[in-house]
Amino acid sequence: MSRRPDPARLREARHAALRNRLVSDGLLPEQADRWIGAWAERVGEPESAAEFDAAYEWIVSELAGGVRR
């Protein structure tokens, strides 16, 4: 019998992966959290892998444009 994935745990893992990716790009953990929060305010909490990828792309483009959070 296969286990069903827990959506909350998947979301937590994706959130942690996004945060870690941003930190490895040079952001401080607190900055990464603020940027993820800014994305969530803009379009809602990301749920799927594609939404987390879109959040990353948006954050990187905002940072490239010189926006500070």
mmCIF file of the N, C-alpha and C atoms, coordinates in Angstrom:
data_MODEL
# 
_entry.id   MODEL 
# 
loop_
_atom_site.group_PDB 
_atom_site.id 
_atom_site.type_symbol 
_atom_site.label_atom_id 
_atom_site.label_alt_id 
_atom_site.label_comp_id 
_atom_site.label_asym_id 
_atom_site.label_entity_id 
_atom_site.label_seq_id 
_atom_site.pdbx_PDB_ins_code 
_atom_site.Cartn_x 
_atom_site.Cartn_y 
_atom_site.Cartn_z 
_atom_site.occupancy 
_atom_site.B_iso_or_equiv 
_atom_site.pdbx_formal_charge 
_atom_site.auth_seq_id 
_atom_site.auth_comp_id 
_atom_site.auth_asym_id 
_atom_site.auth_atom_id 
_atom_site.pdbx_PDB_model_num 
ATOM 1   N N  . MET A 1 1  ? 0.836  -1.172 0.000   1.00 0.00 ? 1  MET A N  1 
ATOM 2   C CA . MET A 1 1  ? 0.000  0.000  0.000   1.00 0.00 ? 1  MET A CA 1 
ATOM 3   C C  . MET A 1 1  ? 0.890  1.247  0.000   1.00 0.00 ? 1  MET A C  1 
ATOM 4   N N  . SER A 1 2  ? 0.668  2.131  -0.941  1.00 0.00 ? 2  SER A N  1 
ATOM 5   C CA . SER A 1 2  ? 1.492  3.332  -1.024  1.00 0.00 ? 2  SER A CA 1 
ATOM 6   C C  . SER A 1 2  ? 0.930  4.433  -0.127  1.00 0.00 ? 2  SER A C  1 
ATOM 7   N N  . ARG A 1 3  ? 1.828  5.250  0.359   1.00 0.00 ? 3  ARG A N  1 
ATOM 8   C CA . ARG A 1 3  ? 1.426  6.373  1.203   1.00 0.00 ? 3  ARG A CA 1 
ATOM 9   C C  . ARG A 1 3  ? 1.115  7.574  0.327   1.00 0.00 ? 3  ARG A C  1 
ATOM 10  N N  . ARG A 1 4  ? 0.156  8.319  0.740   1.00 0.00 ? 4  ARG A N  1 
ATOM 11  C CA . ARG A 1 4  ? -0.157 9.571  0.049   1.00 0.00 ? 4  ARG A CA 1 
ATOM 12  C C  . ARG A 1 4  ? 0.752  10.665 0.598   1.00 0.00 ? 4  ARG A C  1 
ATOM 13  N N  . PRO A 1 5  ? 1.250  11.511 -0.278  1.00 0.00 ? 5  PRO A N  1 
ATOM 14  C CA . PRO A 1 5  ? 2.087  12.612 0.212   1.00 0.00 ? 5  PRO A CA 1 
ATOM 15  C C  . PRO A 1 5  ? 1.253  13.595 1.040   1.00 0.00 ? 5  PRO A C  1 
ATOM 16  N N  . ASP A 1 6  ? 1.849  14.107 2.063   1.00 0.00 ? 6  ASP A N  1 
ATOM 17  C CA . ASP A 1 6  ? 1.201  15.097 2.925   1.00 0.00 ? 6  ASP A CA 1 
ATOM 18  C C  . ASP A 1 6  ? 1.449  16.484 2.328   1.00 0.00 ? 6  ASP A C  1 
ATOM 19  N N  . PRO A 1 7  ? 0.401  17.163 1.853   1.00 0.00 ? 7  PRO A N  1 
ATOM 20  C CA . PRO A 1 7  ? 0.588  18.478 1.210   1.00 0.00 ? 7  PRO A CA 1 
ATOM 21  C C  . PRO A 1 7  ? 1.295  19.500 2.100   1.00 0.00 ? 7  PRO A C  1 
ATOM 22  N N  . ALA A 1 8  ? 1.009  19.480 3.386   1.00 0.00 ? 8  ALA A N  1 
ATOM 23  C CA . ALA A 1 8  ? 1.653  20.439 4.285   1.00 0.00 ? 8  ALA A CA 1 
ATOM 24  C C  . ALA A 1 8  ? 3.154  20.178 4.377   1.00 0.00 ? 8  ALA A C  1 
ATOM 25  N N  . ARG A 1 9  ? 3.531  18.916 4.445   1.00 0.00 ? 9  ARG A N  1 
ATOM 26  C CA . ARG A 1 9  ? 4.957  18.580 4.520   1.00 0.00 ? 9  ARG A CA 1 
ATOM 27  C C  . ARG A 1 9  ? 5.672  18.902 3.212   1.00 0.00 ? 9  ARG A C  1 
ATOM 28  N N  . LEU A 1 10 ? 5.001  18.663 2.097   1.00 0.00 ? 10 LEU A N  1 
ATOM 29  C CA . LEU A 1 10 ? 5.584  19.019 0.798   1.00 0.00 ? 10 LEU A CA 1 
ATOM 30  C C  . LEU A 1 10 ? 5.817  20.520 0.707   1.00 0.00 ? 10 LEU A C  1 
ATOM 31  N N  . ARG A 1 11 ? 4.823  21.299 1.136   1.00 0.00 ? 11 ARG A N  1 
ATOM 32  C CA . ARG A 1 11 ? 4.950  22.748 1.098   1.00 0.00 ? 11 ARG A CA 1 
ATOM 33  C C  . ARG A 1 11 ? 6.097  23.219 1.988   1.00 0.00 ? 11 ARG A C  1 
ATOM 34  N N  . GLU A 1 12 ? 6.205  22.655 3.196   1.00 0.00 ? 12 GLU A N  1 
ATOM 35  C CA . GLU A 1 12 ? 7.297  23.014 4.103   1.00 0.00 ? 12 GLU A CA 1 
ATOM 36  C C  . GLU A 1 12 ? 8.655  22.694 3.484   1.00 0.00 ? 12 GLU A C  1 
ATOM 37  N N  . ALA A 1 13 ? 8.754  21.541 2.857   1.00 0.00 ? 13 ALA A N  1 
ATOM 38  C CA . ALA A 1 13 ? 10.023 21.145 2.228   1.00 0.00 ? 13 ALA A CA 1 
ATOM 39  C C  . ALA A 1 13 ? 10.360 22.062 1.056   1.00 0.00 ? 13 ALA A C  1 
ATOM 40  N N  . ARG A 1 14 ? 9.360  22.406 0.258   1.00 0.00 ? 14 ARG A N  1 
ATOM 41  C CA . ARG A 1 14 ? 9.601  23.313 -0.877  1.00 0.00 ? 14 ARG A CA 1 
ATOM 42  C C  . ARG A 1 14 ? 9.988  24.700 -0.382  1.00 0.00 ? 14 ARG A C  1 
ATOM 43  N N  . HIS A 1 15 ? 9.332  25.159 0.681   1.00 0.00 ? 15 HIS A N  1 
ATOM 44  C CA . HIS A 1 15 ? 9.658  26.461 1.260   1.00 0.00 ? 15 HIS A CA 1 
ATOM 45  C C  . HIS A 1 15 ? 11.100 26.461 1.751   1.00 0.00 ? 15 HIS A C  1 
ATOM 46  N N  . ALA A 1 16 ? 11.496 25.413 2.456   1.00 0.00 ? 16 ALA A N  1 
ATOM 47  C CA . ALA A 1 16 ? 12.865 25.313 2.962   1.00 0.00 ? 16 ALA A CA 1 
ATOM 48  C C  . ALA A 1 16 ? 13.860 25.264 1.805   1.00 0.00 ? 16 ALA A C  1 
ATOM 49  N N  . ALA A 1 17 ? 13.522 24.545 0.751   1.00 0.00 ? 17 ALA A N  1 
ATOM 50  C CA . ALA A 1 17 ? 14.416 24.460 -0.407  1.00 0.00 ? 17 ALA A CA 1 
ATOM 51  C C  . ALA A 1 17 ? 14.576 25.821 -1.074  1.00 0.00 ? 17 ALA A C  1 
ATOM 52  N N  . LEU A 1 18 ? 13.478 26.569 -1.211  1.00 0.00 ? 18 LEU A N  1 
ATOM 53  C CA . LEU A 1 18 ? 13.548 27.904 -1.800  1.00 0.00 ? 18 LEU A CA 1 
ATOM 54  C C  . LEU A 1 18 ? 14.396 28.819 -0.931  1.00 0.00 ? 18 LEU A C  1 
ATOM 55  N N  . ARG A 1 19 ? 14.160 28.774 0.364   1.00 0.00 ? 19 ARG A N  1 
ATOM 56  C CA . ARG A 1 19 ? 14.934 29.606 1.294   1.00 0.00 ? 19 ARG A CA 1 
ATOM 57  C C  . ARG A 1 19 ? 16.419 29.255 1.193   1.00 0.00 ? 19 ARG A C  1 
ATOM 58  N N  . ASN A 1 20 ? 16.739 27.971 1.203   1.00 0.00 ? 20 ASN A N  1 
ATOM 59  C CA . ASN A 1 20 ? 18.136 27.544 1.105   1.00 0.00 ? 20 ASN A CA 1 
ATOM 60  C C  . ASN A 1 20 ? 18.766 27.965 -0.221  1.00 0.00 ? 20 ASN A C  1 
ATOM 61  N N  . ARG A 1 21 ? 17.988 27.901 -1.283  1.00 0.00 ? 21 ARG A N  1 
ATOM 62  C CA . ARG A 1 21 ? 18.494 28.314 -2.596  1.00 0.00 ? 21 ARG A CA 1 
ATOM 63  C C  . ARG A 1 21 ? 18.834 29.798 -2.599  1.00 0.00 ? 21 ARG A C  1 
ATOM 64  N N  . LEU A 1 22 ? 17.953 30.602 -2.009  1.00 0.00 ? 22 LEU A N  1 
ATOM 65  C CA . LEU A 1 22 ? 18.207 32.040 -1.939  1.00 0.00 ? 22 LEU A CA 1 
ATOM 66  C C  . LEU A 1 22 ? 19.408 32.346 -1.052  1.00 0.00 ? 22 LEU A C  1 
ATOM 67  N N  . VAL A 1 23 ? 19.540 31.618 0.049   1.00 0.00 ? 23 VAL A N  1 
ATOM 68  C CA . VAL A 1 23 ? 20.692 31.812 0.937   1.00 0.00 ? 23 VAL A CA 1 
ATOM 69  C C  . VAL A 1 23 ? 21.975 31.417 0.206   1.00 0.00 ? 23 VAL A C  1 
ATOM 70  N N  . SER A 1 24 ? 21.927 30.341 -0.562  1.00 0.00 ? 24 SER A N  1 
ATOM 71  C CA . SER A 1 24 ? 23.138 29.941 -1.300  1.00 0.00 ? 24 SER A CA 1 
ATOM 72  C C  . SER A 1 24 ? 23.475 30.944 -2.399  1.00 0.00 ? 24 SER A C  1 
ATOM 73  N N  . ASP A 1 25 ? 22.472 31.723 -2.829  1.00 0.00 ? 25 ASP A N  1 
ATOM 74  C CA . ASP A 1 25 ? 22.715 32.794 -3.803  1.00 0.00 ? 25 ASP A CA 1 
ATOM 75  C C  . ASP A 1 25 ? 23.293 34.044 -3.138  1.00 0.00 ? 25 ASP A C  1 
ATOM 76  N N  . GLY A 1 26 ? 23.358 34.054 -1.797  1.00 0.00 ? 26 GLY A N  1 
ATOM 77  C CA . GLY A 1 26 ? 23.986 35.173 -1.108  1.00 0.00 ? 26 GLY A CA 1 
ATOM 78  C C  . GLY A 1 26 ? 23.097 35.985 -0.198  1.00 0.00 ? 26 GLY A C  1 
ATOM 79  N N  . LEU A 1 27 ? 21.820 35.664 -0.119  1.00 0.00 ? 27 LEU A N  1 
ATOM 80  C CA . LEU A 1 27 ? 20.934 36.393 0.789   1.00 0.00 ? 27 LEU A CA 1 
ATOM 81  C C  . LEU A 1 27 ? 21.110 35.882 2.209   1.00 0.00 ? 27 LEU A C  1 
ATOM 82  N N  . LEU A 1 28 ? 20.873 36.749 3.163   1.00 0.00 ? 28 LEU A N  1 
ATOM 83  C CA . LEU A 1 28 ? 20.814 36.313 4.547   1.00 0.00 ? 28 LEU A CA 1 
ATOM 84  C C  . LEU A 1 28 ? 19.489 35.581 4.748   1.00 0.00 ? 28 LEU A C  1 
ATOM 85  N N  . PRO A 1 29 ? 19.409 34.653 5.694   1.00 0.00 ? 29 PRO A N  1 
ATOM 86  C CA . PRO A 1 29 ? 18.156 33.932 5.906   1.00 0.00 ? 29 PRO A CA 1 
ATOM 87  C C  . PRO A 1 29 ? 16.950 34.850 6.138   1.00 0.00 ? 29 PRO A C  1 
ATOM 88  N N  . GLU A 1 30 ? 17.160 35.933 6.882   1.00 0.00 ? 30 GLU A N  1 
ATOM 89  C CA . GLU A 1 30 ? 16.065 36.864 7.148   1.00 0.00 ? 30 GLU A CA 1 
ATOM 90  C C  . GLU A 1 30 ? 15.606 37.559 5.864   1.00 0.00 ? 30 GLU A C  1 
ATOM 91  N N  . GLN A 1 31 ? 16.567 37.887 5.005   1.00 0.00 ? 31 GLN A N  1 
ATOM 92  C CA . GLN A 1 31 ? 16.219 38.505 3.722   1.00 0.00 ? 31 GLN A CA 1 
ATOM 93  C C  . GLN A 1 31 ? 15.432 37.525 2.863   1.00 0.00 ? 31 GLN A C  1 
ATOM 94  N N  . ALA A 1 32 ? 15.868 36.287 2.833   1.00 0.00 ? 32 ALA A N  1 
ATOM 95  C CA . ALA A 1 32 ? 15.155 35.273 2.053   1.00 0.00 ? 32 ALA A CA 1 
ATOM 96  C C  . ALA A 1 32 ? 13.720 35.143 2.536   1.00 0.00 ? 32 ALA A C  1 
ATOM 97  N N  . ASP A 1 33 ? 13.533 35.138 3.856   1.00 0.00 ? 33 ASP A N  1 
ATOM 98  C CA . ASP A 1 33 ? 12.178 35.043 4.410   1.00 0.00 ? 33 ASP A CA 1 
ATOM 99  C C  . ASP A 1 33 ? 11.321 36.248 4.001   1.00 0.00 ? 33 ASP A C  1 
ATOM 100 N N  . ARG A 1 34 ? 11.920 37.436 4.020   1.00 0.00 ? 34 ARG A N  1 
ATOM 101 C CA . ARG A 1 34 ? 11.163 38.637 3.613   1.00 0.00 ? 34 ARG A CA 1 
ATOM 102 C C  . ARG A 1 34 ? 10.776 38.565 2.144   1.00 0.00 ? 34 ARG A C  1 
ATOM 103 N N  . TRP A 1 35 ? 11.690 38.116 1.294   1.00 0.00 ? 35 TRP A N  1 
ATOM 104 C CA . TRP A 1 35 ? 11.377 38.007 -0.130  1.00 0.00 ? 35 TRP A CA 1 
ATOM 105 C C  . TRP A 1 35 ? 10.292 36.970 -0.389  1.00 0.00 ? 35 TRP A C  1 
ATOM 106 N N  . ILE A 1 36 ? 10.364 35.848 0.290   1.00 0.00 ? 36 ILE A N  1 
ATOM 107 C CA . ILE A 1 36 ? 9.325  34.826 0.129   1.00 0.00 ? 36 ILE A CA 1 
ATOM 108 C C  . ILE A 1 36 ? 7.988  35.383 0.608   1.00 0.00 ? 36 ILE A C  1 
ATOM 109 N N  . GLY A 1 37 ? 8.008  36.133 1.699   1.00 0.00 ? 37 GLY A N  1 
ATOM 110 C CA . GLY A 1 37 ? 6.788  36.779 2.192   1.00 0.00 ? 37 GLY A CA 1 
ATOM 111 C C  . GLY A 1 37 ? 6.243  37.798 1.200   1.00 0.00 ? 37 GLY A C  1 
ATOM 112 N N  . ALA A 1 38 ? 7.140  38.537 0.558   1.00 0.00 ? 38 ALA A N  1 
ATOM 113 C CA . ALA A 1 38 ? 6.705  39.525 -0.441  1.00 0.00 ? 38 ALA A CA 1 
ATOM 114 C C  . ALA A 1 38 ? 6.032  38.829 -1.622  1.00 0.00 ? 38 ALA A C  1 
ATOM 115 N N  . TRP A 1 39 ? 6.590  37.702 -2.030  1.00 0.00 ? 39 TRP A N  1 
ATOM 116 C CA . TRP A 1 39 ? 5.965  36.927 -3.112  1.00 0.00 ? 39 TRP A CA 1 
ATOM 117 C C  . TRP A 1 39 ? 4.572  36.466 -2.681  1.00 0.00 ? 39 TRP A C  1 
ATOM 118 N N  . ALA A 1 40 ? 4.471  35.947 -1.467  1.00 0.00 ? 40 ALA A N  1 
ATOM 119 C CA . ALA A 1 40 ? 3.187  35.448 -0.973  1.00 0.00 ? 40 ALA A CA 1 
ATOM 120 C C  . ALA A 1 40 ? 2.149  36.562 -0.912  1.00 0.00 ? 40 ALA A C  1 
ATOM 121 N N  . GLU A 1 41 ? 2.556  37.766 -0.519  1.00 0.00 ? 41 GLU A N  1 
ATOM 122 C CA . GLU A 1 41 ? 1.628  38.905 -0.495  1.00 0.00 ? 41 GLU A CA 1 
ATOM 123 C C  . GLU A 1 41 ? 1.175  39.261 -1.901  1.00 0.00 ? 41 GLU A C  1 
ATOM 124 N N  . ARG A 1 42 ? 2.061  39.077 -2.854  1.00 0.00 ? 42 ARG A N  1 
ATOM 125 C CA . ARG A 1 42 ? 1.774  39.458 -4.240  1.00 0.00 ? 42 ARG A CA 1 
ATOM 126 C C  . ARG A 1 42 ? 0.811  38.492 -4.921  1.00 0.00 ? 42 ARG A C  1 
ATOM 127 N N  . VAL A 1 43 ? 1.034  37.186 -4.749  1.00 0.00 ? 43 VAL A N  1 
ATOM 128 C CA . VAL A 1 43 ? 0.245  36.200 -5.494  1.00 0.00 ? 43 VAL A CA 1 
ATOM 129 C C  . VAL A 1 43 ? -0.343 35.093 -4.626  1.00 0.00 ? 43 VAL A C  1 
ATOM 130 N N  . GLY A 1 44 ? -0.079 35.109 -3.345  1.00 0.00 ? 44 GLY A N  1 
ATOM 131 C CA . GLY A 1 44 ? -0.561 34.048 -2.474  1.00 0.00 ? 44 GLY A CA 1 
ATOM 132 C C  . GLY A 1 44 ? 0.553  33.066 -2.161  1.00 0.00 ? 44 GLY A C  1 
ATOM 133 N N  . GLU A 1 45 ? 0.324  32.278 -1.147  1.00 0.00 ? 45 GLU A N  1 
ATOM 134 C CA . GLU A 1 45 ? 1.319  31.295 -0.733  1.00 0.00 ? 45 GLU A CA 1 
ATOM 135 C C  . GLU A 1 45 ? 1.562  30.288 -1.846  1.00 0.00 ? 45 GLU A C  1 
ATOM 136 N N  . PRO A 1 46 ? 2.815  30.079 -2.228  1.00 0.00 ? 46 PRO A N  1 
ATOM 137 C CA . PRO A 1 46 ? 3.088  29.068 -3.253  1.00 0.00 ? 46 PRO A CA 1 
ATOM 138 C C  . PRO A 1 46 ? 2.785  27.676 -2.712  1.00 0.00 ? 46 PRO A C  1 
ATOM 139 N N  . GLU A 1 47 ? 2.257  26.834 -3.565  1.00 0.00 ? 47 GLU A N  1 
ATOM 140 C CA . GLU A 1 47 ? 1.912  25.470 -3.176  1.00 0.00 ? 47 GLU A CA 1 
ATOM 141 C C  . GLU A 1 47 ? 2.675  24.436 -3.999  1.00 0.00 ? 47 GLU A C  1 
ATOM 142 N N  . SER A 1 48 ? 2.637  24.592 -5.301  1.00 0.00 ? 48 SER A N  1 
ATOM 143 C CA . SER A 1 48 ? 3.233  23.582 -6.182  1.00 0.00 ? 48 SER A CA 1 
ATOM 144 C C  . SER A 1 48 ? 4.708  23.889 -6.433  1.00 0.00 ? 48 SER A C  1 
ATOM 145 N N  . ALA A 1 49 ? 5.404  22.895 -6.956  1.00 0.00 ? 49 ALA A N  1 
ATOM 146 C CA . ALA A 1 49 ? 6.806  23.089 -7.314  1.00 0.00 ? 49 ALA A CA 1 
ATOM 147 C C  . ALA A 1 49 ? 6.949  24.209 -8.341  1.00 0.00 ? 49 ALA A C  1 
ATOM 148 N N  . ALA A 1 50 ? 6.014  24.271 -9.283  1.00 0.00 ? 50 ALA A N  1 
ATOM 149 C CA . ALA A 1 50 ? 6.062  25.316 -10.312 1.00 0.00 ? 50 ALA A CA 1 
ATOM 150 C C  . ALA A 1 50 ? 5.896  26.700 -9.688  1.00 0.00 ? 50 ALA A C  1 
ATOM 151 N N  . GLU A 1 51 ? 5.036  26.825 -8.688  1.00 0.00 ? 51 GLU A N  1 
ATOM 152 C CA . GLU A 1 51 ? 4.846  28.119 -8.030  1.00 0.00 ? 51 GLU A CA 1 
ATOM 153 C C  . GLU A 1 51 ? 6.089  28.525 -7.240  1.00 0.00 ? 51 GLU A C  1 
ATOM 154 N N  . PHE A 1 52 ? 6.748  27.552 -6.618  1.00 0.00 ? 52 PHE A N  1 
ATOM 155 C CA . PHE A 1 52 ? 7.990  27.870 -5.913  1.00 0.00 ? 52 PHE A CA 1 
ATOM 156 C C  . PHE A 1 52 ? 9.080  28.268 -6.901  1.00 0.00 ? 52 PHE A C  1 
ATOM 157 N N  . ASP A 1 53 ? 9.126  27.621 -8.055  1.00 0.00 ? 53 ASP A N  1 
ATOM 158 C CA . ASP A 1 53 ? 10.086 28.010 -9.100  1.00 0.00 ? 53 ASP A CA 1 
ATOM 159 C C  . ASP A 1 53 ? 9.788  29.423 -9.588  1.00 0.00 ? 53 ASP A C  1 
ATOM 160 N N  . ALA A 1 54 ? 8.512  29.742 -9.768  1.00 0.00 ? 54 ALA A N  1 
ATOM 161 C CA . ALA A 1 54 ? 8.126  31.084 -10.201 1.00 0.00 ? 54 ALA A CA 1 
ATOM 162 C C  . ALA A 1 54 ? 8.500  32.116 -9.135  1.00 0.00 ? 54 ALA A C  1 
ATOM 163 N N  . ALA A 1 55 ? 8.329  31.763 -7.869  1.00 0.00 ? 55 ALA A N  1 
ATOM 164 C CA . ALA A 1 55 ? 8.710  32.664 -6.782  1.00 0.00 ? 55 ALA A CA 1 
ATOM 165 C C  . ALA A 1 55 ? 10.206 32.949 -6.842  1.00 0.00 ? 55 ALA A C  1 
ATOM 166 N N  . TYR A 1 56 ? 11.000 31.904 -7.046  1.00 0.00 ? 56 TYR A N  1 
ATOM 167 C CA . TYR A 1 56 ? 12.448 32.084 -7.142  1.00 0.00 ? 56 TYR A CA 1 
ATOM 168 C C  . TYR A 1 56 ? 12.806 33.007 -8.303  1.00 0.00 ? 56 TYR A C  1 
ATOM 169 N N  . GLU A 1 57 ? 12.222 32.757 -9.453  1.00 0.00 ? 57 GLU A N  1 
ATOM 170 C CA . GLU A 1 57 ? 12.518 33.581 -10.634 1.00 0.00 ? 57 GLU A CA 1 
ATOM 171 C C  . GLU A 1 57 ? 12.130 35.035 -10.393 1.00 0.00 ? 57 GLU A C  1 
ATOM 172 N N  . TRP A 1 58 ? 10.981 35.276 -9.770  1.00 0.00 ? 58 TRP A N  1 
ATOM 173 C CA . TRP A 1 58 ? 10.540 36.635 -9.483  1.00 0.00 ? 58 TRP A CA 1 
ATOM 174 C C  . TRP A 1 58 ? 11.504 37.315 -8.516  1.00 0.00 ? 58 TRP A C  1 
ATOM 175 N N  . ILE A 1 59 ? 11.886 36.616 -7.461  1.00 0.00 ? 59 ILE A N  1 
ATOM 176 C CA . ILE A 1 59 ? 12.796 37.192 -6.472  1.00 0.00 ? 59 ILE A CA 1 
ATOM 177 C C  . ILE A 1 59 ? 14.135 37.544 -7.113  1.00 0.00 ? 59 ILE A C  1 
ATOM 178 N N  . VAL A 1 60 ? 14.667 36.638 -7.905  1.00 0.00 ? 60 VAL A N  1 
ATOM 179 C CA . VAL A 1 60 ? 15.957 36.892 -8.568  1.00 0.00 ? 60 VAL A CA 1 
ATOM 180 C C  . VAL A 1 60 ? 15.838 38.093 -9.508  1.00 0.00 ? 60 VAL A C  1 
ATOM 181 N N  . SER A 1 61 ? 14.737 38.194 -10.234 1.00 0.00 ? 61 SER A N  1 
ATOM 182 C CA . SER A 1 61 ? 14.589 39.334 -11.152 1.00 0.00 ? 61 SER A CA 1 
ATOM 183 C C  . SER A 1 61 ? 14.446 40.640 -10.381 1.00 0.00 ? 61 SER A C  1 
ATOM 184 N N  . GLU A 1 62 ? 13.749 40.610 -9.268  1.00 0.00 ? 62 GLU A N  1 
ATOM 185 C CA . GLU A 1 62 ? 13.620 41.821 -8.439  1.00 0.00 ? 62 GLU A CA 1 
ATOM 186 C C  . GLU A 1 62 ? 14.987 42.218 -7.884  1.00 0.00 ? 62 GLU A C  1 
ATOM 187 N N  . LEU A 1 63 ? 15.744 41.243 -7.424  1.00 0.00 ? 63 LEU A N  1 
ATOM 188 C CA . LEU A 1 63 ? 17.085 41.540 -6.902  1.00 0.00 ? 63 LEU A CA 1 
ATOM 189 C C  . LEU A 1 63 ? 17.995 42.101 -8.000  1.00 0.00 ? 63 LEU A C  1 
ATOM 190 N N  . ALA A 1 64 ? 17.881 41.560 -9.199  1.00 0.00 ? 64 ALA A N  1 
ATOM 191 C CA . ALA A 1 64 ? 18.696 42.047 -10.322 1.00 0.00 ? 64 ALA A CA 1 
ATOM 192 C C  . ALA A 1 64 ? 18.335 43.480 -10.669 1.00 0.00 ? 64 ALA A C  1 
ATOM 193 N N  . GLY A 1 65 ? 17.094 43.845 -10.416 1.00 0.00 ? 65 GLY A N  1 
ATOM 194 C CA . GLY A 1 65 ? 16.649 45.212 -10.680 1.00 0.00 ? 65 GLY A CA 1 
ATOM 195 C C  . GLY A 1 65 ? 17.000 46.184 -9.569  1.00 0.00 ? 65 GLY A C  1 
ATOM 196 N N  . GLY A 1 66 ? 17.632 45.704 -8.538  1.00 0.00 ? 66 GLY A N  1 
ATOM 197 C CA . GLY A 1 66 ? 18.076 46.571 -7.451  1.00 0.00 ? 66 GLY A CA 1 
ATOM 198 C C  . GLY A 1 66 ? 17.045 46.818 -6.369  1.00 0.00 ? 66 GLY A C  1 
ATOM 199 N N  . VAL A 1 67 ? 15.962 46.059 -6.355  1.00 0.00 ? 67 VAL A N  1 
ATOM 200 C CA . VAL A 1 67 ? 14.936 46.244 -5.332  1.00 0.00 ? 67 VAL A CA 1 
ATOM 201 C C  . VAL A 1 67 ? 15.445 45.655 -4.018  1.00 0.00 ? 67 VAL A C  1 
ATOM 202 N N  . ARG A 1 68 ? 15.197 46.366 -2.924  1.00 0.00 ? 68 ARG A N  1 
ATOM 203 C CA . ARG A 1 68 ? 15.619 45.879 -1.598  1.00 0.00 ? 68 ARG A CA 1 
ATOM 204 C C  . ARG A 1 68 ? 14.381 45.568 -0.767  1.00 0.00 ? 68 ARG A C  1 
ATOM 205 N N  . ARG A 1 69 ? 14.483 44.523 0.024   1.00 0.00 ? 69 ARG A N  1 
ATOM 206 C CA . ARG A 1 69 ? 13.399 44.170 0.973   1.00 0.00 ? 69 ARG A CA 1 
ATOM 207 C C  . ARG A 1 69 ? 14.011 43.957 2.332   1.00 0.00 ? 69 ARG A C  1 
# 
